[in-house]
Amino acid sequence: MGKTTIEQKGRAFIIEKKLTYPEAVNERELNAIAAGQHGNLLSVIKEKGKKGSSIKCTVKDMITLKSYFTSLVSKKMFLDTVFRIASIIKECERKSLNTSNLMLDPEYIFIEPRMKEVKCVFLPMVNNSTPFSAGSFFRELPFGIVFSKHEDHSYMSSYLKYFNSTSPFSINGFEKMILELMGKKPVTNSYLPTGDQEGKQRETGGAAEKNTEAKAVSANIAYNPLNQSNPVGRNATFCPQCGTASPAGANFCANCGTALKSVPPVAEIVNQLFANVGLAGNGRAQTGGVDGNPSHTRLAGQPQPDANPGHTQISGPAQTTAGTTHYAEVQPPSGKIGTQNGSETTVLGAERFAGTTVLGSAFADVAVFPYLIREKNEEKITVDKPVYRIGKERSFCDYFISDNNAISRSHADIITRHNRYYIIDQNSTNKTYVDGRAIPVKQEVEIFSGTKLRLANEEFVFYL
């Protein structure tokens, strides 16, 4: 079994993986990493010695994930880091790299402490005798961390519950769960083309390469909801995560393991929609195909639009009364159907709102600011300005401390600049301290999540 060692020399870490039979270096992956084709993977080199080959990696000006998590860890700090690592794993999968060669260990994952950039070590090799497991890594990660006592930790229960309720581990489902815990809307690509499968087979080689040229382009689509000729039948169950079709009655996706929910064919949904609003005779969707293409759908009795035939268009403004949506009578004009000003895309509700309607805008990211916890009363103080002043003079400060005479009128400022944070003492009487050390007057000192601040004898903890 090959031995892996890590050695620290000054501000640099040297990681070495010694190869033993039948382990061998994958030259293609080694050259791709060296050429910078994988931006989140640290550069590695191959060395040959008397006792065999080894893979080495030198890391400078970064700290290990283990060191990064030695301070108090906030919810945002933890989830952001986990999400970045999960994104690296997905990127490796997308580029056909064996993720079991990704060194998923807190001692081998590195972070640039200022910009919070995450880098991983990937071993470009075959027949790895010590593979790494993404599921095991994420499951065990929280148990070596001290979390902030000032936050609600219910999110951690949801985090750990995922591993008990989901098997096998799916990086796509895991990333979706992390986004939900972060309060963000997951972006699903379930119904988009899954990629150039033929290209992947040509890259990896094999006897199946000769047969891929005859495949149709539609074979690259994970799930075409308008194609009712799917071999699994009209009552097929489609995975909400990866889009793989499964026979009716299946409880779990055979591809990614996600729990399934029966989804009726889209044409039936459209027909039912028009039936409910009194348009069953004129507004039913034709699923037999347009121009011989079963994947195209249009409304019965309407001329074929000039726009992209892959679009299903519904004309008329929608009106909402008492919680029920009513659609106006469909009256297709000559030429393009349901389009405005010759546009090839139907703008839903354009008669009521000027400009472009942005679908999903309700899930836009909400600005997240750093904050302080005042130890005296556990008050949460949101630092929501580029220069945030703390003192005891109400008219000069963003946060004023009225019950402590040791605080100066304008004691200190917290400065936000390019996603980095600093504190500066404004010539206070009783000084400002960062992690127990007094800082110079009028000089910026960088602070990080978990940094302990003391203004005179008033203690705070800074969190991201």
N, C-alpha and C positions, 0 to 999 in steps of 0.2 A: 504494500500500500504506500503510495507516494505521500511524503510528509510536506506540510505547509507551515511556514514560519513567517513571523512578522517582526521586524527589528526597527527601532527608532534611533535615528542618528540626527541629533539636533532638531530641526524642524521638518525633517524628511522621514518618511516611513518606507521601508524596503520589504516587499512581500515576495517570497520565493516558494514556488511549488515544484518539488522534485518529482519527475515522472518515473514510474516503474512499469514494467511490462504487464499488460499490453497497452498501456497508455501511450499516446503519441500526439504530437502537435498537429493541429489542423492549419496548414499553411495559408489556405484561402482566408479563413477567419483572422489569422494573425496579421496578414497583409492589409485586410480591410480595416482593422482597428488601428494599425499603424498609420494608415492613410487618412484617418480622421472621419471615416464614414459613419461611425457610431459615436456621436458627440458626447453622450453621457457615460461612455465606458473609458476607463483610464488606459493609457497606452501601456502595452506590455512588450517584452522582448524574449527571444529564445536564446538560451545559452547552452553550450555543450561542454561537458567536463569529462574527467576520467571515469567518473562513476555514473555517467549518463546525462540526459538532457534535463533542463529545468526551464520554467517560465518565471520571469521576474517582472515586478512592477515597482516603480519608484513614485511616491506621492509627496508633493511639496506644498506647503502653505495651506494645508487642510487638516481637519481633525476627524477622528473616527466618530462614527455614530454613537458609540459607547461613551465617549467623552462628551459629546454634544448633549446627551441626555443625563449627564451627572447633575446638572442644575435642576431647579424646580421646573417641571414641564407643564405647560398650559394645553388646553384642548386644541387651540389653533396650531400651536407648535407641533404637537403630536400628529394631528390629522394631515397637516400640510406635508410633513416629512414622509408619512406613510403613503400619501397620494403620489408624491414624486417618485418614490421607489417603485410603486405599482406601475407608474407610467413607463419607467425604464424597462420593467419586465415585459409590458405589452409591446414596447418598441422592439425588444429582442425577438419576441414571437413574430412580429410583423416582418422582420428581416430574416426569418428562418434560422435564428440562432437557438441553440439548445439551452434553455433557461436553467437547466440543472447544473450548467457550468458557471452560472452567475453566482459569485461568492456572497450569498445572502447570510451575512453574519455581522453583528454590530461592530466587530473589530476590523472588518474588511470593507465596510461602506463608509465613504468619506464625505464630509460636508465643508463647504467654504462658509465659515461662520458669519461673514458679513452679508453676503448675498443669498445665503441659504441654498446654494446650488449643491445638488447631490450627484456624486459620481460613484460608480460601482466598478469592481474588478471582475472581468470576464476572462475565464481560462479557455483560450482557443485550442481545444484538444478533443480527442475521441477516446472512448472507453474509460471515462473518468471513474475511478474507484471510490471517490468520495463526493457523490453528487449532492447538491443542495436542493431543499424543498421550499418553495415559496409559501405554501400553506403553513408548514411548521414554523417558519421564520416569523410570519405575521402573527400567528397564534401565541407564540412565546414572547414576543417583543415587549408587551406592556408589563410583564412581571419583573423586569429589571429596572423600572422607571419609578421615580418619586414624582407624583402629580401634585399640582397646586391645590392647596386645601381651600382656596377661595372660590372654587368653581363647582358647578353641578357635574357630578361624575356619572350621571345616568347614561350618557353616550357610550361609556365603556361597557356597560351591560349589553347594549345592542351590539357593540363590536365583538365581544366574546361569544354572544349568542349565535352570531353568524357561523362560527366554526362548528358549533354543536348541531346546528340545524341544516347545514349545507354540506353535502358530500357527493361527489368529490369536489375539491377546491377549484373554483373558477376565478381567474384573475379579472374577467369582465364583470362578473357578479360582485366580486369584492370591491372593485373600483366604484361600481354603482352605489354600493352601500356606504363607502367612504364619502362620496359626493353628497349623499343624503344627510349624513351626519354633519357635514360642513354647511348644510343649508343651501346647496346648489342643485340645480336641475341637471340630472344626468343627460348627456347627449347620446342618443341611441342611433346607431348606424345599421340596425338590424335588417332594414329593407334596402340597403345599398349594395352594389356589387362587392363581392367579398375579395376581389383581387384577381390577379392573373394566375389562375391555377396552372395553366399550361406552362407559363414561364417558370413557375416554381418547380414543375416536374422536369423541365429542361435543365434547370440549375442543379437539381439534385441527381439527375440521371436516372437510369432504370429502364426496364423493358417497356413500360407504359408510355414512354416518350413518343414512340412511333405512332401511337393511336390518338394523340391529343389534337392533331391538326384538323381532324374532322369534327371536333366539338363545336356546337353553336355558341354564339356569344351569350345567349340567354342562360346557358348553363352556369355562368358565373354569378347569377343573381341568387342570393340566399333565399328570398321569398318573394314571389310575384303575386300579390293579392288578387289581381285581375285575371289570372290564368286559372280557369276552372278545370283544366285538363290535368291537374296535378295527380301523379300516380297514387298518392296516398288517399285520394278521394275528396269529395266535397266537404266532409266533416272533419278534415284534418286538423290536428292541433299543431300550432306553430310556436316555437320557442320565442318568448318576448326578449330574450337576451341575444341569441345568435341567429335567429330566424330559421333554424333547421325544422323541416316538416317531419312530424311523427304521426303514426297511425292514430285514429280516433280511440280515445280511452287511455292513451299513454299518460302516466303521471309525471314522468321526468324526461327531460331532453337527453337523447342518447349521445349527443355531441358534447354538451357542456354541463349536464346534470341539473340544470335549472328546473324548478317546479313548473309544470305546465298548466295552462288554463285553456279550455276549449274556446276557439275563436271561430265564429261562423264565417262563411265566405263573404267577401266584401260586397259582391253583387247583391246578395240577400239583404245586407244591411242597407244599401242604397235603395233597393226596392221598398223595403219596409219604411224607410224615411219618407219617401214620396207618398206611400200609401197612407201614412199618418196625417199628411197635410193635404190630402185630396187630389194628388197628382198621379194617382196610380195608372190612369189611362194614358197620360201624355208624358209622364216623366220617368218611366221605368228605364233602367239601364239595360242595354243589350250586351250580353256576354258572349255572343257568338263570334265577336271579333269585328274589326273594321278593316276593310281591304284585305280580308283573309288573315289578319293578324289577331289571334285570340287574346293577346295581351293588351289590346286597345279597346277602350270603352267609350261610348257616347250615348246621349239620350235619344230615345226612340222618337221619330218624327221630325228630327232636326237635321239641317244640312251639315255635311262634314266640315269642321273648321279647318282654316288654313294653318292654325298654330300647331305646335308639336303634337302629333297624334297620341303621344303617351300621356297627355293631360286629360283628366276628367273635369269638365267645367260645368258649373251650376250658375245660372244667371239670376239676377234679381236680388234686391236688398233684403236683409233679414230684419224682422221686427220682433221684439221681445215684449210679451205682455204676460204678467202674472207668472213669470218663470217659464213660459212656454215659447219656443221659437217658431215663428211662422214665416214661410217663404212666399214671396210674391209669385203671381202667375208667370210661368216660363213663356216668354214671347221672343223667340230668337229672331234677330234681324238678319238681313241678307249679309253674306260675307262671313266674318268671324263671329263666333258665338261667345257671348259673355265677356268679350274683351272691351277695353276702353282705349281710345286713341291709338288703335292698331297695335296695342301691346300683346305679346304672346303669352302673358301670364295674367290670369284672372285675379284682380284685387278684391278680396272679400270685403264687403261693407264700404266700398270706396265712395258710394253716394252719400254716406253720412260723415266721413272723415276725409279731410284733405291729405294729399300725400300718400305715402306707402304704408300699408298696414304691416307691422312687424309681428309675425306670429311668434308666440312664446316670449314676448317682451316682459310678461309678468314675472318671468323667472330670471330677469337680469341680475347680475351679481350686485349684492349690497356692499357698500363700502365698509370695510372692517378697519377699525383704528386700534392702535395699542392702548394699553390702560395701566393704571397704577392701582394697587391695593394698599390702602392706608391701614397699617397694622393695628392702630389704636382702636378703631371701630369697624374694621373690615369693609370700609366704604370703597366702592369701585369708582375710579376717576378716569373717564375717557379722554385720552389725549387726541383731540380732534382738530388741532391747528398745527401749521408748520412750525410755529414758535409758541410753545405753551408755557406760560409763566405761573409760578407758584410762589405765594407769599401771604402776608397778612393784611395787605392793603387792598380793599375791595375794588377800588377804581383802577388799579394798575394790573391786577392779576386775573388770570383765567380760573384759577382755583385758589381761594383765599382761606387761610387757617386763622380763625378768630379766637380759638381757645388755647393758643400756645404763644406766650410772649417771647419765647426764644427764637421764633421765626422772624426773619427780617421782612421788611415791607415788600421788597422784590427780591426774594431769596435765590431762586434758581429758575432756569429755563430748560425745557426739554425740546430739542430741535429734531424735526423730521426732514431728511434730505435723501432723495434717491433710494428709498426703502432702507435707509440706515438711520440710526437713532443716537442722539448725543445729549449729554447734560452739561450745562455750563453754570458755574457759580457766579452770581451777580454781586460780587464783593460783599457777601453776607457777613454778619457779625460772628456767627457761631459755625460757619463753614458748612460745606456739603461733602458727604462721604459716599463713595462707591465701593461696595463690598468691604466696608470697614476702613477704607483708606481715604483721607482727606484729599480733595482734588484742588489743583491750582485755581486761582481766581481768573475769571475771564478766559478760560481755556476749555475748549470742547473735549469731552471724554466720552468715547463711544460706549453705549450700554446695549445689552442683549436681553432676550427673554429670560426671566429669572434673576436678573441683577437686583441686588439689594441696595436701596438708596436710603440715606439718612440726611435729612435737613435739620441741622442742630440736633435736637433729641427726638425728632419726629421721623418714624421709620415707614418706608414704603417698599413695595416690591413691584418691579416693572415687568409687564407681560406683553407678548405679541398675540 
